């Protein structure tokens, strides 16, 4: 059996679909399944059983002999939440408990870290194991992810294979439930459909023109392709932290132009001031160094922003469908 935590969420549900496409149906889906709006993400998938997030550690202790792999994708991902205790419970301590169970029972363990660990990028975006101790994340979410990365790297006892993936700006189907935390493409689609135009944040950095702030946007289908690759290429010597972006930063202007193009509309973009409360925490540039993942054999070409946006808008957002 293969476990996917966060299976009712965005990336987790897309990973379940990828595993189904590849012929894996003995899946254990773990999440808080109480939110009705997330049900569409998993109700048509093929799986063995659902396990509540709170019950899962004990379930894993009891069923470990039947578990081949654990994808721990579930986390509290709200970057506007500042209650550190929430992140300590859900992102740090919960992940430690799963790590320890997988270590005790030789279960490969892959977990979701985040590019939010890099803060403003003062030290670059290289997934070097010496870097986390010096990173300065901008919010409690990023701190919780970096704290676990640091903890994991210090452990003498660990799963025989483990990997922490630093997800960059992921977009794509099955994020409908995320609201404010959904991708800019999701917000652009809805704003364009309702007003015919799109508002982006102004630049408050003289090195960047309005809308030319740069991020590494990665399509969720590429993310799950990488996760599937790592499951099939798990070598103990390759354990560690990995960036997961495209390796190519693109502008918000390019993203919104692609969204207008996918809707066959002429672009109409205006710029509004970035809210003062997040202005000093705003990332103007992110770009994943992808050399480590490539060094262990990953050779697939990542989907271009233009093609990813087109697929997402035309085949999912317009139709209201799920992956």
TAUR-V801388 format. One record per residue. RES is the residue in three letters. OMEGA is omega as a letter, one per 40 degrees, with the letter a starting at -180 (NA if undefined). BURIAL is 1 if it has 16 or more other C-alpha atoms within 10 Angstrom, else 0. D_FIRST is the distance of its C-alpha to the first C-alpha in Angstrom with 2 decimals. Layout:
BEGIN
RES,OMEGA,BURIAL,D_FIRST ; RES,OMEGA,BURIAL,D_FIRST
END
This chain:
BEGIN
UNK,i,1,0.00 ; UNK,a,1,3.80 ; UNK,i,1,6.59 ; UNK,i,1,9.95 ; UNK,a,1,12.97 ; UNK,a,1,16.16 ; UNK,i,1,14.42 ; UNK,a,1,17.72 ; UNK,a,1,19.76 ; UNK,a,1,21.16 ; UNK,a,1,19.14 ; UNK,a,1,15.77 ; UNK,i,1,16.33 ; UNK,i,1,17.55 ; UNK,i,1,14.46 ; UNK,i,1,12.43 ; UNK,i,1,15.21 ; UNK,i,1,15.10 ; UNK,i,1,11.48 ; UNK,i,1,12.60 ; UNK,a,0,15.70 ; UNK,i,0,14.06 ; UNK,i,0,12.32 ; UNK,a,0,8.70 ; UNK,i,1,8.36 ; UNK,a,1,5.06 ; UNK,i,1,5.58 ; UNK,a,1,6.86 ; UNK,a,1,10.38 ; UNK,i,1,12.67 ; UNK,i,1,16.42 ; UNK,a,1,19.83 ; UNK,a,1,19.86 ; UNK,a,0,23.55 ; UNK,a,0,24.96 ; UNK,a,0,25.83 ; UNK,i,0,26.61 ; UNK,a,1,23.00 ; UNK,a,0,21.76 ; UNK,a,1,22.56 ; UNK,a,1,20.08 ; UNK,a,1,17.05 ; UNK,i,0,18.65 ; UNK,i,0,18.66 ; UNK,i,1,15.17 ; UNK,a,1,12.60 ; UNK,a,1,9.65 ; UNK,a,0,8.47 ; UNK,i,0,10.36 ; UNK,i,1,12.50 ; UNK,i,1,13.10 ; UNK,a,0,16.49 ; UNK,a,1,16.97 ; UNK,a,0,19.30 ; UNK,a,0,17.09 ; UNK,a,1,14.01 ; UNK,i,1,15.39 ; UNK,i,0,16.10 ; UNK,a,0,12.81 ; UNK,i,1,11.14 ; UNK,a,0,13.97 ; UNK,a,0,13.46 ; UNK,a,0,9.73 ; UNK,a,1,9.47 ; UNK,a,0,9.44 ; UNK,a,0,6.00 ; UNK,a,1,4.74 ; UNK,a,0,5.52 ; UNK,i,1,7.19 ; UNK,i,1,9.00 ; UNK,a,1,11.37 ; UNK,a,1,14.06 ; UNK,a,1,16.25 ; UNK,i,1,17.77 ; UNK,i,1,21.34 ; UNK,a,0,24.85 ; UNK,a,1,26.39 ; UNK,a,0,29.87 ; UNK,i,0,32.40 ; UNK,i,0,35.23 ; UNK,a,0,33.97 ; UNK,i,0,36.02 ; UNK,a,0,34.92 ; UNK,a,0,33.52 ; UNK,i,0,32.17 ; UNK,a,0,29.61 ; UNK,i,1,28.24 ; UNK,a,1,28.45 ; UNK,a,0,26.29 ; UNK,a,1,23.63 ; UNK,a,1,23.59 ; UNK,a,1,24.78 ; UNK,i,0,24.21 ; UNK,a,1,20.86 ; UNK,i,1,19.52 ; UNK,a,1,21.23 ; UNK,i,0,19.51 ; UNK,i,1,15.98 ; UNK,a,1,17.39 ; UNK,i,0,18.82 ; UNK,i,1,15.77 ; UNK,i,1,13.85 ; UNK,a,1,17.15 ; UNK,a,0,17.57 ; UNK,i,1,14.29 ; UNK,i,1,14.14 ; UNK,i,1,11.11 ; UNK,a,1,12.06 ; UNK,i,1,13.27 ; UNK,a,1,14.78 ; UNK,i,1,17.01 ; UNK,i,1,19.67 ; UNK,a,1,23.17 ; UNK,i,1,26.14 ; UNK,i,1,29.36 ; UNK,i,1,31.05 ; UNK,a,1,31.08 ; UNK,i,1,33.84 ; UNK,a,1,36.33 ; UNK,i,1,39.32 ; UNK,a,1,38.36 ; UNK,a,0,41.31 ; UNK,a,0,39.50 ; UNK,a,1,37.92 ; UNK,i,1,34.34 ; UNK,a,1,33.17 ; UNK,i,1,29.82 ; UNK,a,0,31.73 ; UNK,i,0,30.54 ; UNK,a,0,34.14 ; UNK,a,0,34.41 ; UNK,a,1,32.40 ; UNK,a,0,34.87 ; UNK,a,0,37.68 ; UNK,a,1,36.07 ; UNK,i,1,37.52 ; UNK,a,1,35.17 ; UNK,a,1,37.14 ; UNK,a,1,35.38 ; UNK,i,1,33.28 ; UNK,i,1,30.08 ; UNK,i,1,30.72 ; UNK,a,1,31.82 ; UNK,i,1,28.64 ; UNK,i,1,26.57 ; UNK,i,1,29.09 ; UNK,i,1,29.28 ; UNK,i,1,25.61 ; UNK,a,1,25.99 ; UNK,i,1,29.01 ; UNK,a,0,27.34 ; UNK,a,1,24.35 ; UNK,a,0,26.87 ; UNK,a,0,28.80 ; UNK,i,0,26.08 ; UNK,i,0,26.71 ; UNK,a,0,23.38 ; UNK,i,1,20.40 ; UNK,a,1,16.88 ; UNK,i,1,17.52 ; UNK,i,1,16.73 ; UNK,i,1,17.28 ; UNK,i,1,18.82 ; UNK,a,1,20.62 ; UNK,i,1,21.58 ; UNK,a,1,24.96 ; UNK,i,1,24.77 ; UNK,a,1,28.27 ; UNK,a,1,29.53 ; UNK,i,1,26.64 ; UNK,i,1,27.73 ; UNK,a,1,26.51 ; UNK,i,1,25.29 ; UNK,i,1,23.50 ; UNK,a,1,25.69 ; UNK,a,1,28.09 ; UNK,a,1,27.43 ; UNK,i,1,28.25 ; UNK,a,0,32.03 ; UNK,a,0,34.05 ; UNK,i,0,31.10 ; UNK,a,1,30.28 ; UNK,i,1,31.30 ; UNK,i,1,34.98 ; UNK,i,1,34.35 ; UNK,i,1,33.19 ; UNK,i,1,36.30 ; UNK,i,1,38.51 ; UNK,a,1,37.50 ; UNK,i,1,38.29 ; UNK,i,0,41.47 ; UNK,i,1,42.75 ; UNK,a,0,42.12 ; UNK,a,0,44.03 ; UNK,a,0,46.80 ; UNK,a,1,46.99 ; UNK,a,1,46.78 ; UNK,i,1,44.60 ; UNK,i,1,45.47 ; UNK,i,1,44.15 ; UNK,i,1,44.94 ; UNK,i,1,48.06 ; UNK,i,1,47.98 ; UNK,i,1,49.61 ; UNK,a,0,49.39 ; UNK,i,0,52.30 ; UNK,a,0,50.13 ; UNK,i,0,48.24 ; UNK,i,0,49.78 ; UNK,i,1,48.56 ; UNK,a,1,45.22 ; UNK,i,1,44.91 ; UNK,a,1,42.56 ; UNK,i,1,39.77 ; UNK,i,1,36.00 ; UNK,a,1,33.11 ; UNK,a,1,31.51 ; UNK,a,1,28.17 ; UNK,a,1,26.63 ; UNK,i,1,23.13 ; UNK,i,1,22.16 ; UNK,i,1,23.15 ; UNK,a,1,21.12 ; UNK,i,1,17.80 ; UNK,i,1,18.97 ; UNK,i,1,19.43 ; UNK,i,1,16.05 ; UNK,i,0,14.50 ; UNK,a,0,17.12 ; UNK,i,1,16.37 ; UNK,a,1,12.71 ; UNK,a,0,14.30 ; UNK,a,0,17.28 ; UNK,i,1,16.21 ; UNK,a,0,19.23 ; UNK,a,0,20.27 ; UNK,i,0,23.74 ; UNK,i,1,22.60 ; UNK,i,1,21.21 ; UNK,a,1,23.15 ; UNK,i,1,24.31 ; UNK,i,1,24.47 ; UNK,i,1,26.49 ; UNK,i,1,25.05 ; UNK,i,1,28.02 ; UNK,a,1,30.03 ; UNK,a,1,32.64 ; UNK,i,1,35.36 ; UNK,i,1,36.86 ; UNK,a,1,38.26 ; UNK,i,1,40.64 ; UNK,i,1,40.28 ; UNK,i,1,43.18 ; UNK,i,0,41.30 ; UNK,a,1,38.30 ; UNK,i,1,40.59 ; UNK,i,1,42.66 ; UNK,i,1,39.55 ; UNK,i,1,38.73 ; UNK,a,1,42.30 ; UNK,i,1,42.19 ; UNK,i,1,39.04 ; UNK,a,1,40.98 ; UNK,i,0,44.13 ; UNK,i,0,46.10 ; UNK,a,0,48.56 ; UNK,i,1,47.34 ; UNK,a,0,49.01 ; UNK,i,1,47.93 ; UNK,a,0,49.61 ; UNK,a,0,48.97 ; UNK,a,0,49.02 ; UNK,i,0,49.26 ; UNK,i,0,46.10 ; UNK,a,0,46.00 ; UNK,a,0,47.78 ; UNK,i,0,45.08 ; UNK,a,0,42.53 ; UNK,a,0,45.04 ; UNK,i,0,44.86 ; UNK,a,0,41.05 ; UNK,i,1,40.85 ; UNK,i,1,39.26 ; UNK,a,1,41.54 ; UNK,i,1,39.54 ; UNK,i,1,35.96 ; UNK,a,1,34.80 ; UNK,i,1,31.80 ; UNK,a,1,32.57 ; UNK,a,1,29.87 ; UNK,a,0,31.12 ; UNK,i,1,28.42 ; UNK,i,1,25.54 ; UNK,a,0,27.81 ; UNK,i,0,28.65 ; UNK,i,0,25.18 ; UNK,i,0,25.31 ; UNK,a,1,24.44 ; UNK,i,0,27.20 ; UNK,i,0,26.42 ; UNK,a,0,29.31 ; UNK,a,1,28.66 ; UNK,i,1,29.81 ; UNK,i,0,33.36 ; UNK,a,1,34.17 ; UNK,a,1,36.31 ; UNK,i,0,33.75 ; UNK,i,1,30.94 ; UNK,i,1,33.28 ; UNK,i,1,34.48 ; UNK,a,1,31.07 ; UNK,a,1,30.10 ; UNK,a,1,33.47 ; UNK,a,0,34.18 ; UNK,a,0,30.85 ; UNK,a,1,29.43 ; UNK,i,1,32.06 ; UNK,a,0,34.85 ; UNK,a,0,32.80 ; UNK,a,0,30.90 ; UNK,a,0,27.64 ; UNK,i,1,24.04 ; UNK,NA,1,21.70
END
